[in-house]
Structure formats: structure tokens, C-alpha cells
């Protein structure tokens, strides 16, 4: 499953119609949440039926395509339980697992930025360079600007179409059911990655990639736009314009971070048969308020997401290992050498002297080549009789991710 995104070009009246459709989606989603709160035992199918009831009660809801209303009710259910198409752990799942702290009780949505259609309510032009939305909202025909060609795929492969509103305009996303698999020659190399704040990552060969720090670089400009927003009167047109400029700057930084993670992940996966990395719980790490900004700026989760995506695409093995004591244990003798965060060099009495992150990367790779896995016991035979990396992992050529994560396909 891949997601293709195009910039949507239309008239101001069409953009207003898209905004109205998005507001309707928010209304249906919040109404479904209220129904679930007021009626014990409400399930996913009850919410889907209720979206039809809302269409009979409110004329603006009936103007939206029926599949878009169903998608809005599915959004409500995804915040309550587990939706089959995704693996987002939400309220019910957190309660069953007895997760400490807040369980993520469903909340009413204040800001909504997209409307999603299934396989009806839209029609592609013969050249697939424009799309027409046929519901009564009046969106009409939108031109598509982008580099990916939709003619490669049959219409039956397009399972969902989503209109997304961003600070710099409107976009149309196509969710295409297709397996993107490429065969590569074995590289006969393995690598372990230790991510950090000083360097973006350091591998088991001692090579490091500098941390670009996109947010830190653009922080001065962000503060400038934030001050302009604070000076404007609330509810005024000038304030909306200032907010839009601030949003554009945030969007630019997020795109830079995403492209950086994507480029590095692709390069690492193509160059190695096995890639081992830390199974970090970023959500817990950012609770340290002194490091939260730097951790979020590094984008470790995005990097892991793209590693796993390209690992599946190119048939490479990707393994997430337990990060405990990887920086404390000596990679030569296994002795525990305690050190603080400020200590950047690993020095052991066995004579091993390495950069702290280099030592950790070697330990990560060793764990991956031994008893592997953060939720299971994947056993790897790292070297076969000929000395090449074994291509079998419990009978499969690709280690699949076991831990629950968001399985939404990366945007290409």
C-alpha cells in the first residue's frame, strides 16, 4: 500500500467547498463520539449507521458523499478502539494493556484538515491529470500537480482518496493497493545504528551522519512569525494571515526532516543486508523536558519508519533490539563500564577505547545477530557455510515488525 500525493489546483469557490466538506467531517466525527459516550455498548457498526441518520437530520451532512460520511465515523472509532486497517493503539487497547497514566480517552476534534472518500464520489479524468468530486458540496474538478503518474495504476487499485488542507494549499492523496518490491543483489554486509543528538546516527563501522537540526536552524524565523501572530487581534483577518505564514514555516521544517530521514534510510537499506537499530520509546524519552526539543528535532521515529518501509521494499532484514546497556557494555569483553551522558568516550580495562556511540552501535549489531527481537525470539544464523549473510530468518527473508506501530504507508 502506497500513498501518492498531488497538489490540487482550483478556484477559491472550490477551496471554500473543500473547507465546508472538512467541517462536515468534523461534525460527523464529533457526533459519533458523543453517541458512544452517551450509549454504553456502541460499536463500530452503530457509528456507521449513525452517520446515515445524521444525513437525514442535517442537510449539510447529506450533501457529503456517503462513503465520506462512513470514513468520518471510522475516524471516530479509531480513537476509541482498534481499526483493522491500522494498528493505532488507542483508548480500549490502552485500558486492556493497563498502560499507566492517561489512556487517551476520545476527545472532540477541534481542528480537522482532511476529508476522505472511498471508491465512490470521485472520478479521474482519462489522462489522470485531474479529478472530479461528484457529491453536492460543489468541489468539482481539481487539477493535479505532481511528479508521480497515476496511469501506472488501475482505478480498482485506488482504495481511498483524501483531500488534505495544509498551510500552503490543498493536496489530493491516493491510497493505492500495490506491492512495491525491488530485488537487489546481496551486499554481504551488516550494520548496527545508534541514533543520538550529537550525531544523527553512528554505525558499527565507526561512520557517523551529522545531525542537521532543522528546527534549531529555523527557530529564529519561527519566533519572528510567532511574535507577529501574538500582536494581531484575535479573530481578525490579519491574524489568520500571520498564522498561515507561521504554519508554512513549520511545514517547511517538517518536510526537511522527513526528506532527510527518507534519504538516509534508503541509502542504509540499499547498502546492507541486515540493519539493526534501537527499539526506542520516543514518547517516554521526550518526557525529559531538557532534551525534548532536541529529540523531536532529530526525528528518530521517522527514520525508523522509513528504515522498515525500505526494508520491506528491497527485501532487507530490519531488526529493532532492546537498547538497554548498549552504551554501557564493552563491545570487546562485555564488561559494564558505567558512564554519564557527558562521557563521550568508552574506555574499558580490557584495552578497548572507542567513541561512546560507536561502541553502542557494535553492541546493537551483536544483539541483532544473536537472540534478536524486542517482542519475540527471532533466531538468526548470521553466517552460512560459505561465509555469506544467511537469507533465512525463521523461514522468511524479511524480519517483520512485531511491535504495534502505525502501519500507515509512508507518503511517496
C-alpha positions as CSV (number, residue, x, y, z in Angstrom):
1,X,0.0,0.0,0.0
2,X,1.4,3.3,-1.0
3,X,0.2,6.9,-0.9
4,X,0.6,9.2,-3.8
5,X,0.2,12.9,-3.2
6,X,-0.6,15.7,-5.7
7,X,-1.1,19.5,-5.3
8,X,-4.7,20.4,-6.0
9,X,-5.3,23.5,-8.2
10,X,-8.8,25.1,-8.3
11,X,-10.8,28.2,-7.8
12,X,-11.5,30.0,-4.5
13,X,-15.1,28.7,-4.6
14,X,-13.8,25.2,-4.8
15,X,-11.5,25.7,-1.9
16,X,-14.4,27.0,0.2
17,X,-16.4,23.9,-0.8
18,X,-13.5,21.7,0.5
19,X,-13.4,23.7,3.8
20,X,-17.2,23.1,4.1
21,X,-16.7,19.3,3.5
22,X,-13.9,19.2,6.1
23,X,-16.2,20.9,8.6
24,X,-18.9,18.4,7.9
25,X,-16.4,15.5,8.5
26,X,-15.5,17.1,11.9
27,X,-19.2,17.4,12.8
28,X,-19.9,13.7,12.0
29,X,-16.8,12.5,13.8
30,X,-17.7,14.5,16.9
31,X,-21.3,13.5,16.8
32,X,-20.3,9.8,16.7
33,X,-18.0,10.3,19.7
34,X,-20.9,11.9,21.6
35,X,-23.2,8.9,20.7
36,X,-20.5,6.5,22.0
37,X,-20.2,8.5,25.3
38,X,-24.0,8.6,25.9
39,X,-24.7,5.0,24.9
40,X,-22.8,2.1,26.5
41,X,-22.0,-0.8,24.2
42,X,-21.9,1.3,21.0
43,X,-19.8,-0.4,18.4
44,X,-18.2,0.5,15.0
45,X,-21.3,-0.5,13.0
46,X,-23.6,1.6,15.2
47,X,-21.4,4.6,14.4
48,X,-21.6,3.8,10.7
49,X,-25.4,3.7,10.9
50,X,-25.5,6.9,12.8
51,X,-23.6,8.7,10.1
52,X,-26.6,7.9,7.8
53,X,-29.1,9.2,10.5
54,X,-27.1,12.5,10.6
55,X,-27.5,12.8,6.9
56,X,-31.3,12.6,7.2
57,X,-31.3,15.1,10.1
58,X,-29.0,17.7,8.6
59,X,-29.0,18.9,5.0
60,X,-25.3,19.9,5.0
61,X,-24.4,16.3,6.1
62,X,-26.5,14.8,3.3
63,X,-24.6,16.9,0.8
64,X,-21.4,14.9,1.6
65,X,-20.8,11.6,-0.2
66,X,-22.0,8.6,1.8
67,X,-18.5,6.9,1.8
68,X,-17.0,10.1,3.1
69,X,-19.5,10.0,6.0
70,X,-18.6,6.4,6.7
71,X,-14.9,7.3,6.7
72,X,-15.7,10.1,9.2
73,X,-17.4,7.6,11.5
74,X,-14.4,5.3,11.1
75,X,-12.2,8.1,12.3
76,X,-14.3,8.3,15.4
77,X,-14.0,4.6,16.0
78,X,-10.2,4.7,15.5
79,X,-9.9,7.0,18.5
80,X,-12.0,4.5,20.6
81,X,-10.7,1.1,19.7
82,X,-8.6,-0.6,17.0
83,X,-9.4,-0.2,13.4
84,X,-8.5,-3.2,11.2
85,X,-6.7,-1.1,8.6
86,X,-4.4,0.5,11.1
87,X,-2.7,-0.7,14.3
88,X,-3.0,2.5,16.3
89,X,-3.3,1.6,19.9
90,X,-6.0,3.8,21.4
91,X,-8.3,4.0,24.4
92,X,-9.7,0.5,24.6
93,X,-6.3,-1.1,23.9
94,X,-4.5,1.0,26.5
95,X,-7.1,0.0,29.1
96,X,-6.7,-3.7,28.3
97,X,-2.9,-3.4,28.5
98,X,-3.2,-1.5,31.7
99,X,-1.0,1.3,30.4
100,X,0.0,3.6,33.3
101,X,-1.1,7.2,33.2
102,X,-3.6,8.6,30.7
103,X,-5.3,6.1,28.5
104,X,-6.2,8.5,25.6
105,X,-9.9,8.9,26.3
106,X,-11.6,10.0,23.0
107,X,-11.9,13.8,22.7
108,X,-13.9,16.1,20.5
109,X,-11.9,17.3,17.5
110,X,-11.3,21.0,17.3
111,X,-9.3,21.1,14.1
112,X,-9.9,18.9,11.1
113,X,-7.8,19.1,8.0
114,X,-9.0,16.4,5.6
115,X,-11.9,14.7,4.1
116,X,-11.6,11.1,2.9
117,X,-13.6,9.3,0.1
118,X,-13.6,5.6,-0.5
119,X,-14.2,4.2,-4.0
120,X,-17.1,6.4,-5.0
121,X,-17.8,10.2,-5.0
122,X,-14.8,10.9,-7.3
123,X,-13.8,10.3,-10.9
124,X,-10.4,10.6,-12.5
125,X,-10.0,12.1,-16.0
126,X,-8.8,9.8,-18.8
127,X,-5.3,11.4,-18.7
128,X,-5.4,11.1,-14.8
129,X,-4.2,14.7,-14.5
130,X,-7.4,15.9,-12.9
131,X,-10.1,14.6,-10.5
132,X,-13.8,15.5,-10.2
133,X,-15.7,15.1,-6.9
134,X,-19.3,14.4,-7.7
135,X,-21.1,15.0,-4.3
136,X,-23.3,18.0,-3.6
137,X,-20.6,20.0,-1.8
138,X,-19.6,21.6,-5.0
139,X,-15.9,20.8,-5.0
140,X,-16.0,19.9,-8.7
141,X,-12.9,19.4,-10.9
142,X,-9.4,19.9,-9.4
143,X,-6.2,19.8,-11.4
144,X,-3.5,17.6,-10.1
145,X,0.1,18.8,-10.0
146,X,2.9,16.3,-9.1
147,X,5.6,14.0,-10.4
148,X,4.0,10.6,-9.9
149,X,2.0,9.2,-12.8
150,X,-1.3,7.7,-11.9
151,X,-1.6,6.0,-15.3
152,X,0.7,3.2,-13.9
153,X,-2.2,2.0,-11.7
154,X,-5.7,0.8,-12.4
155,X,-8.6,2.6,-10.8
156,X,-9.5,-0.6,-8.9
157,X,-6.2,-0.3,-7.1
158,X,-7.1,3.1,-5.6
159,X,-8.8,2.3,-2.4
160,X,-9.1,5.8,-0.9
161,X,-8.9,9.4,-2.0
162,X,-8.2,12.1,0.6
163,X,-8.2,15.9,0.3
164,X,-5.8,17.4,2.8
165,X,-5.6,21.1,3.7
166,X,-2.2,22.4,4.6
167,X,-0.7,25.9,5.2
168,X,0.5,26.1,1.7
169,X,-2.6,24.9,-0.1
170,X,-4.7,21.7,-0.7
171,X,-3.5,18.3,-1.7
172,X,-5.1,15.1,-3.0
173,X,-3.8,11.8,-1.7
174,X,-4.4,8.5,-3.4
175,X,-4.1,5.3,-1.3
176,X,-3.1,2.7,-3.8
177,X,-3.1,-1.1,-3.1
178,X,0.1,-2.2,-4.7
179,X,3.2,-4.1,-3.6
180,X,6.3,-2.1,-4.3
181,X,9.1,-4.7,-4.2
182,X,12.5,-4.4,-5.8
183,X,15.2,-7.1,-5.9
184,X,18.7,-6.1,-5.0
185,X,22.0,-8.0,-5.1
186,X,23.2,-9.1,-1.7
187,X,25.6,-6.6,-0.3
188,X,27.2,-9.2,2.1
189,X,27.3,-6.6,4.9
190,X,25.5,-5.9,8.1
191,X,25.3,-2.8,10.2
192,X,24.1,-1.5,13.6
193,X,22.9,2.0,14.1
194,X,23.0,4.1,17.3
195,X,21.0,7.3,17.0
196,X,21.9,10.3,19.1
197,X,21.7,14.1,19.5
198,X,25.3,15.0,18.8
199,X,25.4,12.9,15.6
200,X,22.2,11.8,13.8
201,X,23.5,8.2,13.9
202,X,26.8,6.3,14.3
203,X,27.1,2.9,12.7
204,X,29.0,-0.2,13.8
205,X,31.8,0.6,11.3
206,X,32.5,3.9,13.0
207,X,30.9,6.2,10.4
208,X,28.6,8.9,11.6
209,X,26.0,11.2,10.0
210,X,25.8,14.8,11.2
211,X,22.6,15.9,12.8
212,X,21.0,18.7,10.6
213,X,18.9,20.2,13.4
214,X,16.3,21.7,11.1
215,X,14.2,23.1,13.9
216,X,17.1,24.7,15.7
217,X,18.2,26.3,12.4
218,X,14.7,27.7,11.7
219,X,13.8,28.6,15.3
220,X,14.8,32.3,14.9
221,X,12.4,32.6,12.0
222,X,9.7,30.7,13.8
223,X,9.9,33.1,16.8
224,X,9.6,36.1,14.4
225,X,6.4,34.7,12.9
226,X,5.1,33.8,16.4
227,X,5.6,37.3,17.6
228,X,3.7,38.6,14.6
229,X,0.8,36.3,15.4
230,X,0.7,37.4,19.1
231,X,0.4,41.1,18.0
232,X,-2.6,40.6,15.9
233,X,-6.2,40.9,17.2
234,X,-7.8,37.5,17.8
235,X,-10.4,36.6,15.1
236,X,-9.0,39.2,12.6
237,X,-8.1,38.5,9.0
238,X,-4.5,39.7,9.6
239,X,-4.1,37.2,12.5
240,X,-5.2,34.4,10.1
241,X,-2.6,35.5,7.6
242,X,0.1,35.6,10.3
243,X,-0.9,32.1,11.4
244,X,-0.7,30.9,7.9
245,X,2.8,32.2,7.5
246,X,3.8,30.6,10.8
247,X,2.3,27.3,9.6
248,X,4.2,27.5,6.3
249,X,7.5,27.7,8.2
250,X,6.6,24.7,10.4
251,X,5.6,22.8,7.3
252,X,8.9,23.6,5.7
253,X,10.9,22.3,8.7
254,X,8.8,19.1,8.9
255,X,9.3,18.4,5.2
256,X,13.1,18.9,5.5
257,X,13.2,16.5,8.4
258,X,11.1,13.9,6.5
259,X,13.2,14.1,3.4
260,X,16.4,13.8,5.4
261,X,15.2,10.6,7.2
262,X,13.9,9.2,3.9
263,X,17.2,9.8,2.0
264,X,19.4,8.3,4.8
265,X,17.1,5.3,5.4
266,X,17.1,4.4,1.7
267,X,20.8,4.6,1.5
268,X,21.4,2.5,4.6
269,X,19.0,-0.2,3.5
270,X,20.3,-0.5,0.0
271,X,23.9,-0.8,1.3
272,X,23.3,-3.6,3.9
273,X,21.6,-7.0,4.1
274,X,20.8,-6.5,7.8
275,X,20.2,-3.3,9.6
276,X,19.9,-3.3,13.4
277,X,18.7,-0.3,15.4
278,X,17.4,0.6,18.8
279,X,13.8,0.0,19.8
280,X,13.5,3.4,21.4
281,X,10.3,4.6,23.1
282,X,10.4,8.2,21.9
283,X,7.2,9.0,23.7
284,X,8.9,8.3,27.0
285,X,12.1,10.0,26.1
286,X,10.5,13.3,25.4
287,X,9.2,13.5,29.0
288,X,12.7,14.8,29.8
289,X,11.9,18.5,29.1
290,X,15.6,19.4,28.9
291,X,16.0,17.1,25.8
292,X,12.5,17.0,24.4
293,X,13.1,19.7,21.8
294,X,16.3,18.1,20.5
295,X,14.8,14.6,20.4
296,X,11.8,15.8,18.5
297,X,14.0,17.7,16.1
298,X,16.1,14.6,15.4
299,X,13.1,12.7,14.1
300,X,14.2,9.2,15.2
301,X,10.7,7.7,14.7
302,X,10.5,9.0,11.1
303,X,13.9,7.5,10.5
304,X,12.8,4.1,11.9
305,X,9.6,4.2,9.9
306,X,11.5,4.7,6.6
307,X,14.0,2.0,7.5
308,X,11.2,-0.5,7.9
309,X,9.5,0.7,4.8
310,X,12.5,0.4,2.6
311,X,13.5,-2.9,4.3
312,X,10.2,-4.4,3.1
313,X,10.5,-2.8,-0.3
314,X,14.1,-4.1,-1.0
315,X,13.8,-7.4,0.9
316,X,16.3,-6.4,3.5
317,X,16.3,-7.6,7.2
318,X,15.5,-4.9,9.7
319,X,15.7,-5.6,13.4
320,X,14.8,-3.5,16.4
321,X,16.7,-4.5,19.6
322,X,16.4,-3.7,23.2
323,X,18.6,-0.6,23.8
324,X,19.3,-1.3,27.4
325,X,23.0,-1.1,28.4
326,X,24.2,-0.9,24.8
327,X,26.3,2.2,25.6
328,X,27.4,0.8,29.0
329,X,28.6,-2.7,28.0
330,X,32.0,-3.0,26.4
331,X,31.8,-4.3,22.8
332,X,35.0,-6.3,23.3
333,X,34.7,-8.1,26.6
334,X,31.1,-7.4,27.6
335,X,32.2,-5.7,30.9
336,X,29.8,-3.0,32.2
337,X,31.5,0.4,32.1
338,X,29.2,2.9,33.7
339,X,29.4,6.4,32.2
340,X,27.3,9.6,32.3
341,X,25.8,11.3,29.3
342,X,28.6,13.8,29.2
343,X,31.2,11.0,28.9
344,X,31.6,10.6,25.1
345,X,34.5,8.1,25.0
346,X,34.2,4.4,26.1
347,X,37.3,3.2,27.9
348,X,37.5,-0.3,29.2
349,X,40.2,-2.0,31.3
350,X,40.5,-4.7,28.5
351,X,42.1,-2.0,26.4
352,X,39.1,-1.1,24.3
353,X,38.8,2.6,23.6
354,X,36.0,3.8,21.3
355,X,33.6,6.6,20.8
356,X,30.6,6.0,23.0
357,X,28.1,5.8,20.1
358,X,30.5,3.6,18.0
359,X,30.6,1.1,21.0
360,X,26.8,1.2,21.3
361,X,26.4,0.6,17.6
362,X,28.6,-2.5,17.7
363,X,26.6,-3.9,20.7
364,X,23.3,-3.3,18.8
365,X,24.6,-5.3,15.8
366,X,25.8,-8.1,18.1
367,X,22.3,-8.3,19.7
368,X,20.7,-8.5,16.3
369,X,22.9,-11.3,15.2
370,X,22.2,-13.3,18.3
371,X,18.9,-13.7,20.0
372,X,17.0,-11.0,18.3
373,X,13.8,-9.1,18.8
374,X,12.2,-6.8,21.3
375,X,8.9,-8.8,21.5
376,X,10.0,-12.2,20.4
377,X,12.9,-14.5,19.9
378,X,13.9,-14.3,16.3
379,X,17.0,-16.6,15.8
380,X,19.3,-15.6,13.1
381,X,22.1,-17.7,11.6
382,X,24.2,-14.7,10.6
383,X,26.7,-16.6,8.6
384,X,26.2,-19.7,6.5
385,X,28.8,-22.2,5.4
386,X,30.1,-20.0,2.6
387,X,30.6,-17.0,4.9
388,X,27.7,-15.0,3.4
389,X,24.9,-13.5,5.3
390,X,22.1,-16.0,5.7
391,X,18.9,-15.1,3.9
392,X,16.6,-17.0,6.1
393,X,15.0,-15.7,9.3
394,X,12.7,-18.3,10.7
395,X,11.9,-19.3,7.1
396,X,11.4,-15.8,5.9
397,X,13.7,-13.4,4.0
398,X,12.4,-10.4,5.9
399,X,12.0,-9.8,9.6
400,X,8.6,-8.3,10.0
401,X,7.9,-5.8,12.7
402,X,6.0,-7.3,15.6
403,X,5.6,-4.4,18.0
404,X,2.4,-2.4,17.4
405,X,3.1,0.7,15.3
406,X,1.2,2.9,12.9
407,X,1.2,0.9,9.7
408,X,0.0,3.7,7.5
409,X,2.1,3.6,4.4
410,X,4.7,6.3,4.1
411,X,3.9,9.1,1.6
412,X,6.0,8.8,-1.6
